[in-house]
Amino acid sequence: MSERPLLSVIVPTVGRPSLERTLRSLLEQRCWLRWEAVLVGDSHAGTWTAQLPLARELARRHERFVYTEHDGGVHAWGHPQRNHGATVAKGRYLWWLGDDDIALPGAFHAIQEAVLRRNPEPDADPRVYLFRWIAPWKQVLWHTAGYLGEEPGHIDAEMIVCPNVPERLGTWTNRYQGDYDFICETAHRWGGPERVVWQPEVIAQAQPSEAEDWTRPVGEAPPVYARVVVQTTLVPRVLGAVGVPA
């Protein structure tokens, strides 16, 4: 891509099979937004040596994908790889996804509209944007605009889209709440919480089940098994494609 992309999506990875689904959710976006995906393999201690070739192979399949590796000295939920990915990314704005997460339909459109609605020239009035995301326990967060809670689960990497200006990026620390640390520090470097733009659109889902994979062709999703309580007896039931007992 000769023209600088508007968005770089940084994906730290250990080569999980779900990475293919993550990348598919980017390729299936119906938007003219210029973008790239930077895949960053966790090469620390050779732990994922057997799995990372999958990430390399997936990166070869499309010109929008870039693959690199980084040894952060520790395994820390992909935070060292998120930091490294920002040094490789070429986009004007940065967004992060895990290799077991997906971008939801309309994510690119929502990001493009948010950035360009403020100014057709995205570098003229850059802001930090916090979108909403679906947690693994199916709760939509953030729940309150203006609230950055440090408790685990409220803040996640998928929610932030920020300008790619290295000296004004925070650091993904190596603790579990490293995403909270990065978001708070980055917001502070861009003028504080009052300059953060809280976007109501839900743009990502963390750790969706196979049945929630919107990128799969219709009819390929496996049935969802549920258990229904009938007079205190647990009875297994099978749900069809639209959630109706088969």
Secondary structure as GFF3:
##gff-version 3
##sequence-region A 1 246
A	DSSP	beta_strand	7	13	.	.	.	ID=ss1
A	DSSP	alpha_helix	19	27	.	.	.	ID=ss2
A	DSSP	beta_strand	35	42	.	.	.	ID=ss3
A	DSSP	three_ten_helix	44	46	.	.	.	ID=ss4
A	DSSP	alpha_helix	52	59	.	.	.	ID=ss5
A	DSSP	beta_strand	65	70	.	.	.	ID=ss6
A	DSSP	alpha_helix	79	88	.	.	.	ID=ss7
A	DSSP	beta_strand	93	96	.	.	.	ID=ss8
A	DSSP	beta_strand	101	103	.	.	.	ID=ss9
A	DSSP	alpha_helix	107	118	.	.	.	ID=ss10
A	DSSP	beta_strand	129	134	.	.	.	ID=ss11
A	DSSP	beta_strand	140	141	.	.	.	ID=ss12
A	DSSP	three_ten_helix	157	159	.	.	.	ID=ss13
A	DSSP	beta_strand	160	163	.	.	.	ID=ss14
A	DSSP	three_ten_helix	166	168	.	.	.	ID=ss15
A	DSSP	alpha_helix	178	189	.	.	.	ID=ss16
A	DSSP	three_ten_helix	193	195	.	.	.	ID=ss17
A	DSSP	beta_strand	197	206	.	.	.	ID=ss18
A	DSSP	three_ten_helix	210	212	.	.	.	ID=ss19
A	DSSP	beta_strand	224	230	.	.	.	ID=ss20
A	DSSP	beta_strand	233	239	.	.	.	ID=ss21
###
